[in-house]
Protein backbone atom coordinates (compact mmCIF):
# COMPACT_ATOMS: atom_id res chain seq x y z
CA UNK A 1 0.00 0.00 0.00
CA UNK A 2 2.85 2.30 0.84
CA UNK A 3 4.59 1.51 -2.45
CA UNK A 4 1.45 2.29 -4.43
CA UNK A 5 1.14 5.72 -2.79
CA UNK A 6 4.77 6.67 -3.27
CA UNK A 7 5.04 5.86 -6.96
CA UNK A 8 2.68 8.57 -8.25
CA UNK A 9 4.22 11.11 -5.87
CA UNK A 10 7.73 10.34 -7.17
CA UNK A 11 6.47 10.61 -10.74
CA UNK A 12 4.95 14.03 -10.06
CA UNK A 13 8.18 15.24 -8.48
CA UNK A 14 10.24 14.10 -11.45
CA UNK A 15 7.78 15.71 -13.84
CA UNK A 16 7.95 19.01 -11.94
CA UNK A 17 11.73 18.94 -11.90
CA UNK A 18 11.91 18.44 -15.66
CA UNK A 19 9.25 21.09 -16.22
CA UNK A 20 11.04 23.63 -14.07
CA UNK A 21 14.73 22.91 -14.61
CA UNK A 22 14.77 21.32 -18.07
CA UNK A 23 16.35 24.32 -19.89
CA UNK A 24 19.00 24.71 -17.17
CA UNK A 25 19.85 21.01 -17.31
CA UNK A 26 20.16 21.21 -21.09
CA UNK A 27 22.40 24.30 -20.81
CA UNK A 28 24.72 22.58 -18.35
CA UNK A 29 24.87 19.47 -20.55
CA UNK A 30 25.67 21.61 -23.61
CA UNK A 31 28.44 23.44 -21.76
CA UNK A 32 29.90 20.11 -20.64
CA UNK A 33 29.95 18.79 -24.21
CA UNK A 34 31.67 21.91 -25.58
CA UNK A 35 34.17 21.97 -22.69
CA UNK A 36 35.16 18.40 -23.55
CA UNK A 37 35.38 18.98 -27.29
CA UNK A 38 37.29 22.27 -27.14
CA UNK A 39 39.43 23.35 -24.14
CA UNK A 40 39.16 27.01 -25.18
CA UNK A 41 35.45 27.05 -24.40
CA UNK A 42 35.96 27.50 -20.64
CA UNK A 43 38.58 30.20 -21.11
CA UNK A 44 37.37 33.24 -19.07
CA UNK A 45 37.88 35.52 -22.08
CA UNK A 46 35.65 33.31 -24.23
CA UNK A 47 32.96 33.07 -21.53
CA UNK A 48 32.87 36.85 -21.15
CA UNK A 49 32.59 37.18 -24.92
CA UNK A 50 29.61 34.82 -24.87
CA UNK A 51 28.00 36.87 -22.11
CA UNK A 52 28.61 40.10 -24.03
CA UNK A 53 27.07 38.62 -27.18
CA UNK A 54 23.91 37.38 -25.51
CA UNK A 55 23.34 40.64 -23.63
CA UNK A 56 22.02 42.42 -26.75
CA UNK A 57 19.44 39.84 -27.79
CA UNK A 58 18.89 39.04 -24.11
CA UNK A 59 17.62 42.56 -23.45
CA UNK A 60 15.08 42.23 -26.26
CA UNK A 61 14.14 38.76 -25.02
CA UNK A 62 13.22 40.24 -21.63
CA UNK A 63 10.67 42.46 -23.32
CA UNK A 64 9.51 39.62 -25.55
CA UNK A 65 8.82 37.56 -22.42
CA UNK A 66 6.12 40.05 -21.39
CA UNK A 67 4.60 39.91 -24.88
CA UNK A 68 4.54 36.12 -25.16
CA UNK A 69 3.16 35.79 -21.63
CA UNK A 70 0.05 37.57 -22.93
CA UNK A 71 -0.09 35.10 -25.86
CA UNK A 72 1.20 37.77 -28.23
CA UNK A 73 4.20 37.94 -30.56
CA UNK A 74 6.44 40.69 -31.92
CA UNK A 75 8.17 40.02 -35.23
CA UNK A 76 9.36 43.61 -35.63
CA UNK A 77 12.05 43.72 -32.93
CA UNK A 78 14.98 43.30 -35.33
CA UNK A 79 13.84 46.19 -37.52
CA UNK A 80 13.00 48.21 -34.42
CA UNK A 81 16.57 47.76 -33.20
CA UNK A 82 17.79 49.10 -36.55
CA UNK A 83 15.69 52.28 -36.51
CA UNK A 84 16.30 52.96 -32.80
CA UNK A 85 20.05 52.57 -33.32
CA UNK A 86 19.99 54.81 -36.38
CA UNK A 87 18.07 57.56 -34.56
CA UNK A 88 20.47 57.30 -31.62
CA UNK A 89 23.41 57.64 -34.02
CA UNK A 90 21.91 60.67 -35.75
CA UNK A 91 21.37 62.37 -32.39
CA UNK A 92 24.85 61.41 -31.17
CA UNK A 93 26.46 62.76 -34.36
CA UNK A 94 24.20 65.79 -34.72
CA UNK A 95 22.82 64.72 -38.10
CA UNK A 96 23.00 62.12 -40.84
CA UNK A 97 25.20 64.10 -43.24
CA UNK A 98 28.48 62.65 -41.96
CA UNK A 99 27.44 59.02 -42.19
CA UNK A 100 30.87 57.66 -43.01
CA UNK A 101 32.83 60.01 -40.75
CA UNK A 102 34.65 58.45 -37.82
CA UNK A 103 35.05 61.83 -36.17
CA UNK A 104 33.79 61.93 -32.61
CA UNK A 105 34.68 65.46 -31.64
CA UNK A 106 33.14 66.98 -28.52
CA UNK A 107 31.37 69.64 -30.57
CA UNK A 108 29.60 67.16 -32.80
CA UNK A 109 26.17 65.90 -31.81
CA UNK A 110 24.24 65.98 -28.57
CA UNK A 111 26.01 63.32 -26.53
CA UNK A 112 25.27 59.80 -25.35
CA UNK A 113 22.43 60.68 -22.98
CA UNK A 114 20.37 62.39 -25.68
CA UNK A 115 21.12 59.47 -27.99
CA UNK A 116 19.91 56.99 -25.37
CA UNK A 117 16.72 58.96 -24.77
CA UNK A 118 16.10 59.13 -28.52
CA UNK A 119 16.52 55.36 -28.93
CA UNK A 120 14.22 54.62 -25.99
CA UNK A 121 11.61 57.14 -27.16
CA UNK A 122 11.44 55.67 -30.65
CA UNK A 123 11.17 52.15 -29.24
CA UNK A 124 8.42 53.11 -26.79
CA UNK A 125 6.47 55.03 -29.44
CA UNK A 126 6.69 52.16 -31.93
CA UNK A 127 5.56 49.67 -29.28
CA UNK A 128 2.63 51.89 -28.31
CA UNK A 129 1.49 52.24 -31.92
CA UNK A 130 1.63 48.50 -32.49
CA UNK A 131 -0.16 47.81 -29.20
CA UNK A 132 -2.87 50.30 -30.18
CA UNK A 133 -3.34 48.62 -33.58
CA UNK A 134 -3.64 45.22 -31.90
CA UNK A 135 -6.13 46.27 -29.22
CA UNK A 136 -8.20 49.00 -30.85
CA UNK A 137 -8.11 47.99 -34.50
CA UNK A 138 -8.33 44.28 -33.57
CA UNK A 139 -5.58 43.29 -35.97
CA UNK A 140 -3.74 40.09 -34.91
CA UNK A 141 -0.28 40.66 -33.36
CA UNK A 142 1.35 38.53 -36.04
CA UNK A 143 0.04 40.78 -38.82
CA UNK A 144 0.71 44.08 -37.03
CA UNK A 145 4.29 43.25 -36.12
CA UNK A 146 4.98 41.67 -39.50
CA UNK A 147 3.97 44.98 -41.01
CA UNK A 148 6.13 46.76 -38.45
CA UNK A 149 9.08 44.63 -39.52
CA UNK A 150 9.00 46.08 -43.03
CA UNK A 151 7.92 49.60 -42.03
CA UNK A 152 10.73 50.11 -39.48
CA UNK A 153 13.35 48.68 -41.84
CA UNK A 154 12.17 50.97 -44.61
CA UNK A 155 12.24 54.00 -42.32
CA UNK A 156 15.78 53.09 -41.25
CA UNK A 157 16.93 52.97 -44.87
CA UNK A 158 15.21 56.30 -45.53
CA UNK A 159 16.88 57.99 -42.56
CA UNK A 160 20.35 56.73 -43.36
CA UNK A 161 20.22 56.65 -47.13
CA UNK A 162 21.27 53.01 -46.86
CA UNK A 163 24.66 53.79 -45.31
CA UNK A 164 26.03 53.43 -41.76
CA UNK A 165 26.62 56.21 -39.25
CA UNK A 166 29.89 55.66 -37.46
CA UNK A 167 32.20 57.27 -34.93
CA UNK A 168 30.88 58.02 -31.44
CA UNK A 169 32.62 59.57 -28.48
CA UNK A 170 34.37 57.45 -25.86
CA UNK A 171 31.59 57.89 -23.30
CA UNK A 172 28.98 56.38 -25.59
CA UNK A 173 31.30 53.57 -26.69
CA UNK A 174 31.85 52.65 -23.03
CA UNK A 175 28.28 51.31 -22.83
CA UNK A 176 29.14 48.73 -25.46
CA UNK A 177 32.82 48.00 -24.89
CA UNK A 178 33.60 49.15 -21.35
CA UNK A 179 34.39 46.97 -18.34
CA UNK A 180 33.56 47.17 -14.67
CA UNK A 181 36.35 45.07 -13.26
CA UNK A 182 36.43 42.01 -15.52
CA UNK A 183 32.72 42.22 -16.36
CA UNK A 184 31.59 43.86 -19.64
CA UNK A 185 29.17 46.76 -19.22
CA UNK A 186 26.50 45.22 -21.54
CA UNK A 187 26.42 42.17 -19.25
CA UNK A 188 25.80 44.39 -16.21
CA UNK A 189 23.01 46.24 -18.04
CA UNK A 190 21.41 42.93 -19.00
CA UNK A 191 21.69 41.56 -15.46
CA UNK A 192 20.11 44.67 -13.89
CA UNK A 193 17.32 44.66 -16.49
CA UNK A 194 16.64 40.95 -15.89
CA UNK A 195 16.46 41.52 -12.12
CA UNK A 196 14.03 44.42 -12.59
CA UNK A 197 11.80 42.36 -14.91
CA UNK A 198 11.84 39.41 -12.50
CA UNK A 199 10.74 41.63 -9.62
CA UNK A 200 7.96 43.18 -11.70
CA UNK A 201 6.55 39.87 -12.92
CA UNK A 202 6.89 38.08 -9.59
CA UNK A 203 6.00 40.62 -6.94
CA UNK A 204 3.74 43.26 -8.49
CA UNK A 205 0.06 43.47 -9.30
CA UNK A 206 0.97 44.36 -12.86
CA UNK A 207 2.97 41.15 -13.21
CA UNK A 208 0.02 39.09 -12.01
CA UNK A 209 -2.17 40.91 -14.54
CA UNK A 210 0.21 39.94 -17.37
CA UNK A 211 -0.02 36.27 -16.40
CA UNK A 212 -3.80 36.53 -16.03
CA UNK A 213 -4.28 38.05 -19.49
CA UNK A 214 -2.15 35.31 -21.04
CA UNK A 215 -3.91 32.56 -19.13
CA UNK A 216 -7.44 33.65 -20.02
CA UNK A 217 -8.06 37.14 -21.38
CA UNK A 218 -11.83 36.96 -20.99
CA UNK A 219 -11.62 35.79 -17.38
CA UNK A 220 -9.09 38.54 -16.68
CA UNK A 221 -11.48 41.11 -18.16
CA UNK A 222 -14.37 39.85 -16.05
CA UNK A 223 -12.21 40.06 -12.94
CA UNK A 224 -11.62 43.77 -13.54
CA UNK A 225 -8.28 43.76 -15.33
CA UNK A 226 -8.05 46.27 -18.17
CA UNK A 227 -6.84 43.79 -20.75
CA UNK A 228 -6.26 46.28 -23.56
CA UNK A 229 -4.04 48.43 -21.36
CA UNK A 230 -2.00 45.43 -20.32
CA UNK A 231 -1.57 44.34 -23.93
CA UNK A 232 -0.49 47.81 -25.06
CA UNK A 233 1.92 48.03 -22.12
CA UNK A 234 3.76 44.82 -23.00
CA UNK A 235 4.44 46.09 -26.52
CA UNK A 236 5.68 49.34 -25.01
CA UNK A 237 8.01 47.28 -22.79
CA UNK A 238 9.46 45.29 -25.67
CA UNK A 239 9.87 48.56 -27.58
CA UNK A 240 11.74 50.05 -24.62
CA UNK A 241 14.13 47.10 -24.45
CA UNK A 242 14.61 47.14 -28.23
CA UNK A 243 15.66 50.79 -27.95
CA UNK A 244 18.03 50.00 -25.10
CA UNK A 245 19.53 47.06 -27.00
CA UNK A 246 19.93 49.26 -30.09
CA UNK A 247 21.86 51.86 -28.11
CA UNK A 248 24.17 49.24 -26.59
CA UNK A 249 24.69 47.57 -29.98
CA UNK A 250 25.57 50.86 -31.69
CA UNK A 251 27.95 51.69 -28.84
CA UNK A 252 29.59 48.29 -29.09
CA UNK A 253 30.07 48.42 -32.87
CA UNK A 254 30.81 52.17 -32.89
CA UNK A 255 28.36 52.26 -35.77
CA UNK A 256 24.65 52.15 -36.58
CA UNK A 257 23.66 50.29 -39.72
CA UNK A 258 20.44 49.81 -41.66
CA UNK A 259 21.02 46.04 -41.64
CA UNK A 260 21.35 45.87 -37.85
CA UNK A 261 19.07 43.40 -36.09
CA UNK A 262 18.37 41.16 -39.09
CA UNK A 263 17.39 37.73 -37.78
CA UNK A 264 16.98 38.92 -34.20
CA UNK A 265 13.32 37.91 -34.27
CA UNK A 266 14.17 34.21 -34.47
CA UNK A 267 16.92 34.43 -31.86
CA UNK A 268 14.82 36.37 -29.36
CA UNK A 269 11.68 34.26 -29.72
CA UNK A 270 13.79 31.11 -29.53
CA UNK A 271 15.41 32.29 -26.29
CA UNK A 272 12.04 32.99 -24.69
CA UNK A 273 10.39 29.75 -25.81
CA UNK A 274 13.41 27.54 -25.08
CA UNK A 275 13.47 29.14 -21.63
CA UNK A 276 10.04 27.69 -20.90
CA UNK A 277 7.66 30.54 -21.74
CA UNK A 278 4.60 29.14 -23.48
CA UNK A 279 3.65 30.60 -26.86
CA UNK A 280 0.04 30.16 -25.73
CA UNK A 281 0.51 32.59 -22.85
CA UNK A 282 0.26 32.53 -19.08
CA UNK A 283 3.34 30.38 -18.35
CA UNK A 284 6.97 31.48 -18.17
CA UNK A 285 9.57 33.40 -16.23
CA UNK A 286 12.41 35.87 -16.66
CA UNK A 287 14.85 33.34 -15.26
CA UNK A 288 13.89 30.90 -17.99
CA UNK A 289 14.43 33.58 -20.63
CA UNK A 290 17.91 34.33 -19.30
CA UNK A 291 18.73 30.61 -19.46
CA UNK A 292 17.28 30.39 -22.98
CA UNK A 293 19.38 33.34 -24.16
CA UNK A 294 22.47 31.80 -22.56
CA UNK A 295 21.71 28.45 -24.17
CA UNK A 296 21.56 29.94 -27.66
CA UNK A 297 24.72 31.97 -27.03
CA UNK A 298 26.60 28.92 -25.76
CA UNK A 299 25.33 26.83 -28.69
CA UNK A 300 26.48 29.34 -31.31
CA UNK A 301 29.84 29.93 -29.60
CA UNK A 302 30.51 26.22 -29.17
CA UNK A 303 29.67 25.50 -32.79
CA UNK A 304 31.97 28.30 -33.95
CA UNK A 305 34.82 26.95 -31.81
CA UNK A 306 34.26 23.55 -33.38
CA UNK A 307 34.31 25.02 -36.90
CA UNK A 308 30.65 24.35 -37.67
CA UNK A 309 29.38 26.57 -40.49
CA UNK A 310 26.98 29.44 -39.84
CA UNK A 311 24.42 27.76 -42.13
CA UNK A 312 24.35 24.68 -39.93
CA UNK A 313 24.03 26.88 -36.86
CA UNK A 314 20.79 28.36 -38.22
CA UNK A 315 19.44 24.89 -38.92
CA UNK A 316 20.19 23.73 -35.39
CA UNK A 317 18.61 26.79 -33.76
CA UNK A 318 15.47 26.28 -35.86
CA UNK A 319 15.29 22.60 -34.93
CA UNK A 320 15.73 23.40 -31.25
CA UNK A 321 12.94 25.99 -31.45
CA UNK A 322 10.53 23.45 -32.96
CA UNK A 323 11.48 20.84 -30.36
CA UNK A 324 11.03 23.39 -27.57
CA UNK A 325 7.49 24.24 -28.71
CA UNK A 326 6.66 20.53 -29.10
CA UNK A 327 8.02 19.88 -25.62
CA UNK A 328 5.95 22.77 -24.26
CA UNK A 329 2.79 21.30 -25.78
CA UNK A 330 3.61 17.89 -24.33
CA UNK A 331 4.16 19.36 -20.86
CA UNK A 332 0.85 21.25 -20.98
CA UNK A 333 -1.02 18.15 -22.12
CA UNK A 334 0.62 16.05 -19.42
CA UNK A 335 -0.14 18.66 -16.76
CA UNK A 336 -3.80 18.87 -17.86
CA UNK A 337 -4.20 15.12 -17.45
CA UNK A 338 -2.97 15.34 -13.89
matplotlib code that plots the C-alpha trace (Angstrom):
import matplotlib.pyplot as plt

x = [0.0, 2.9, 4.6, 1.5, 1.1, 4.8, 5.0, 2.7, 4.2, 7.7, 6.5, 5.0, 8.2, 10.2, 7.8, 7.9, 11.7, 11.9, 9.2, 11.0, 14.7, 14.8, 16.4, 19.0, 19.9, 20.2, 22.4, 24.7, 24.9, 25.7, 28.4, 29.9, 30.0, 31.7, 34.2, 35.2, 35.4, 37.3, 39.4, 39.2, 35.4, 36.0, 38.6, 37.4, 37.9, 35.6, 33.0, 32.9, 32.6, 29.6, 28.0, 28.6, 27.1, 23.9, 23.3, 22.0, 19.4, 18.9, 17.6, 15.1, 14.1, 13.2, 10.7, 9.5, 8.8, 6.1, 4.6, 4.5, 3.2, 0.0, -0.1, 1.2, 4.2, 6.4, 8.2, 9.4, 12.1, 15.0, 13.8, 13.0, 16.6, 17.8, 15.7, 16.3, 20.0, 20.0, 18.1, 20.5, 23.4, 21.9, 21.4, 24.9, 26.5, 24.2, 22.8, 23.0, 25.2, 28.5, 27.4, 30.9, 32.8, 34.7, 35.0, 33.8, 34.7, 33.1, 31.4, 29.6, 26.2, 24.2, 26.0, 25.3, 22.4, 20.4, 21.1, 19.9, 16.7, 16.1, 16.5, 14.2, 11.6, 11.4, 11.2, 8.4, 6.5, 6.7, 5.6, 2.6, 1.5, 1.6, -0.2, -2.9, -3.3, -3.6, -6.1, -8.2, -8.1, -8.3, -5.6, -3.7, -0.3, 1.4, 0.0, 0.7, 4.3, 5.0, 4.0, 6.1, 9.1, 9.0, 7.9, 10.7, 13.3, 12.2, 12.2, 15.8, 16.9, 15.2, 16.9, 20.4, 20.2, 21.3, 24.7, 26.0, 26.6, 29.9, 32.2, 30.9, 32.6, 34.4, 31.6, 29.0, 31.3, 31.9, 28.3, 29.1, 32.8, 33.6, 34.4, 33.6, 36.3, 36.4, 32.7, 31.6, 29.2, 26.5, 26.4, 25.8, 23.0, 21.4, 21.7, 20.1, 17.3, 16.6, 16.5, 14.0, 11.8, 11.8, 10.7, 8.0, 6.5, 6.9, 6.0, 3.7, 0.1, 1.0, 3.0, 0.0, -2.2, 0.2, 0.0, -3.8, -4.3, -2.2, -3.9, -7.4, -8.1, -11.8, -11.6, -9.1, -11.5, -14.4, -12.2, -11.6, -8.3, -8.0, -6.8, -6.3, -4.0, -2.0, -1.6, -0.5, 1.9, 3.8, 4.4, 5.7, 8.0, 9.5, 9.9, 11.7, 14.1, 14.6, 15.7, 18.0, 19.5, 19.9, 21.9, 24.2, 24.7, 25.6, 28.0, 29.6, 30.1, 30.8, 28.4, 24.6, 23.7, 20.4, 21.0, 21.3, 19.1, 18.4, 17.4, 17.0, 13.3, 14.2, 16.9, 14.8, 11.7, 13.8, 15.4, 12.0, 10.4, 13.4, 13.5, 10.0, 7.7, 4.6, 3.6, 0.0, 0.5, 0.3, 3.3, 7.0, 9.6, 12.4, 14.9, 13.9, 14.4, 17.9, 18.7, 17.3, 19.4, 22.5, 21.7, 21.6, 24.7, 26.6, 25.3, 26.5, 29.8, 30.5, 29.7, 32.0, 34.8, 34.3, 34.3, 30.7, 29.4, 27.0, 24.4, 24.3, 24.0, 20.8, 19.4, 20.2, 18.6, 15.5, 15.3, 15.7, 12.9, 10.5, 11.5, 11.0, 7.5, 6.7, 8.0, 6.0, 2.8, 3.6, 4.2, 0.8, -1.0, 0.6, -0.1, -3.8, -4.2, -3.0]
y = [0.0, 2.3, 1.5, 2.3, 5.7, 6.7, 5.9, 8.6, 11.1, 10.3, 10.6, 14.0, 15.2, 14.1, 15.7, 19.0, 18.9, 18.4, 21.1, 23.6, 22.9, 21.3, 24.3, 24.7, 21.0, 21.2, 24.3, 22.6, 19.5, 21.6, 23.4, 20.1, 18.8, 21.9, 22.0, 18.4, 19.0, 22.3, 23.3, 27.0, 27.0, 27.5, 30.2, 33.2, 35.5, 33.3, 33.1, 36.8, 37.2, 34.8, 36.9, 40.1, 38.6, 37.4, 40.6, 42.4, 39.8, 39.0, 42.6, 42.2, 38.8, 40.2, 42.5, 39.6, 37.6, 40.1, 39.9, 36.1, 35.8, 37.6, 35.1, 37.8, 37.9, 40.7, 40.0, 43.6, 43.7, 43.3, 46.2, 48.2, 47.8, 49.1, 52.3, 53.0, 52.6, 54.8, 57.6, 57.3, 57.6, 60.7, 62.4, 61.4, 62.8, 65.8, 64.7, 62.1, 64.1, 62.7, 59.0, 57.7, 60.0, 58.4, 61.8, 61.9, 65.5, 67.0, 69.6, 67.2, 65.9, 66.0, 63.3, 59.8, 60.7, 62.4, 59.5, 57.0, 59.0, 59.1, 55.4, 54.6, 57.1, 55.7, 52.1, 53.1, 55.0, 52.2, 49.7, 51.9, 52.2, 48.5, 47.8, 50.3, 48.6, 45.2, 46.3, 49.0, 48.0, 44.3, 43.3, 40.1, 40.7, 38.5, 40.8, 44.1, 43.2, 41.7, 45.0, 46.8, 44.6, 46.1, 49.6, 50.1, 48.7, 51.0, 54.0, 53.1, 53.0, 56.3, 58.0, 56.7, 56.6, 53.0, 53.8, 53.4, 56.2, 55.7, 57.3, 58.0, 59.6, 57.4, 57.9, 56.4, 53.6, 52.6, 51.3, 48.7, 48.0, 49.2, 47.0, 47.2, 45.1, 42.0, 42.2, 43.9, 46.8, 45.2, 42.2, 44.4, 46.2, 42.9, 41.6, 44.7, 44.7, 41.0, 41.5, 44.4, 42.4, 39.4, 41.6, 43.2, 39.9, 38.1, 40.6, 43.3, 43.5, 44.4, 41.1, 39.1, 40.9, 39.9, 36.3, 36.5, 38.0, 35.3, 32.6, 33.6, 37.1, 37.0, 35.8, 38.5, 41.1, 39.9, 40.1, 43.8, 43.8, 46.3, 43.8, 46.3, 48.4, 45.4, 44.3, 47.8, 48.0, 44.8, 46.1, 49.3, 47.3, 45.3, 48.6, 50.0, 47.1, 47.1, 50.8, 50.0, 47.1, 49.3, 51.9, 49.2, 47.6, 50.9, 51.7, 48.3, 48.4, 52.2, 52.3, 52.2, 50.3, 49.8, 46.0, 45.9, 43.4, 41.2, 37.7, 38.9, 37.9, 34.2, 34.4, 36.4, 34.3, 31.1, 32.3, 33.0, 29.7, 27.5, 29.1, 27.7, 30.5, 29.1, 30.6, 30.2, 32.6, 32.5, 30.4, 31.5, 33.4, 35.9, 33.3, 30.9, 33.6, 34.3, 30.6, 30.4, 33.3, 31.8, 28.5, 29.9, 32.0, 28.9, 26.8, 29.3, 29.9, 26.2, 25.5, 28.3, 27.0, 23.5, 25.0, 24.3, 26.6, 29.4, 27.8, 24.7, 26.9, 28.4, 24.9, 23.7, 26.8, 26.3, 22.6, 23.4, 26.0, 23.4, 20.8, 23.4, 24.2, 20.5, 19.9, 22.8, 21.3, 17.9, 19.4, 21.3, 18.1, 16.0, 18.7, 18.9, 15.1, 15.3]
z = [0.0, 0.8, -2.4, -4.4, -2.8, -3.3, -7.0, -8.2, -5.9, -7.2, -10.7, -10.1, -8.5, -11.4, -13.8, -11.9, -11.9, -15.7, -16.2, -14.1, -14.6, -18.1, -19.9, -17.2, -17.3, -21.1, -20.8, -18.4, -20.5, -23.6, -21.8, -20.6, -24.2, -25.6, -22.7, -23.5, -27.3, -27.1, -24.1, -25.2, -24.4, -20.6, -21.1, -19.1, -22.1, -24.2, -21.5, -21.1, -24.9, -24.9, -22.1, -24.0, -27.2, -25.5, -23.6, -26.7, -27.8, -24.1, -23.5, -26.3, -25.0, -21.6, -23.3, -25.5, -22.4, -21.4, -24.9, -25.2, -21.6, -22.9, -25.9, -28.2, -30.6, -31.9, -35.2, -35.6, -32.9, -35.3, -37.5, -34.4, -33.2, -36.6, -36.5, -32.8, -33.3, -36.4, -34.6, -31.6, -34.0, -35.7, -32.4, -31.2, -34.4, -34.7, -38.1, -40.8, -43.2, -42.0, -42.2, -43.0, -40.7, -37.8, -36.2, -32.6, -31.6, -28.5, -30.6, -32.8, -31.8, -28.6, -26.5, -25.3, -23.0, -25.7, -28.0, -25.4, -24.8, -28.5, -28.9, -26.0, -27.2, -30.7, -29.2, -26.8, -29.4, -31.9, -29.3, -28.3, -31.9, -32.5, -29.2, -30.2, -33.6, -31.9, -29.2, -30.9, -34.5, -33.6, -36.0, -34.9, -33.4, -36.0, -38.8, -37.0, -36.1, -39.5, -41.0, -38.4, -39.5, -43.0, -42.0, -39.5, -41.8, -44.6, -42.3, -41.3, -44.9, -45.5, -42.6, -43.4, -47.1, -46.9, -45.3, -41.8, -39.3, -37.5, -34.9, -31.4, -28.5, -25.9, -23.3, -25.6, -26.7, -23.0, -22.8, -25.5, -24.9, -21.3, -18.3, -14.7, -13.3, -15.5, -16.4, -19.6, -19.2, -21.5, -19.3, -16.2, -18.0, -19.0, -15.5, -13.9, -16.5, -15.9, -12.1, -12.6, -14.9, -12.5, -9.6, -11.7, -12.9, -9.6, -6.9, -8.5, -9.3, -12.9, -13.2, -12.0, -14.5, -17.4, -16.4, -16.0, -19.5, -21.0, -19.1, -20.0, -21.4, -21.0, -17.4, -16.7, -18.2, -16.0, -12.9, -13.5, -15.3, -18.2, -20.7, -23.6, -21.4, -20.3, -23.9, -25.1, -22.1, -23.0, -26.5, -25.0, -22.8, -25.7, -27.6, -24.6, -24.5, -28.2, -28.0, -25.1, -27.0, -30.1, -28.1, -26.6, -30.0, -31.7, -28.8, -29.1, -32.9, -32.9, -35.8, -36.6, -39.7, -41.7, -41.6, -37.9, -36.1, -39.1, -37.8, -34.2, -34.3, -34.5, -31.9, -29.4, -29.7, -29.5, -26.3, -24.7, -25.8, -25.1, -21.6, -20.9, -21.7, -23.5, -26.9, -25.7, -22.8, -19.1, -18.3, -18.2, -16.2, -16.7, -15.3, -18.0, -20.6, -19.3, -19.5, -23.0, -24.2, -22.6, -24.2, -27.7, -27.0, -25.8, -28.7, -31.3, -29.6, -29.2, -32.8, -33.9, -31.8, -33.4, -36.9, -37.7, -40.5, -39.8, -42.1, -39.9, -36.9, -38.2, -38.9, -35.4, -33.8, -35.9, -34.9, -31.2, -31.4, -33.0, -30.4, -27.6, -28.7, -29.1, -25.6, -24.3, -25.8, -24.3, -20.9, -21.0, -22.1, -19.4, -16.8, -17.9, -17.5, -13.9]

ax = plt.figure().add_subplot(projection="3d")
ax.plot(x, y, z, "-o")
ax.set_aspect("equal")
plt.show()
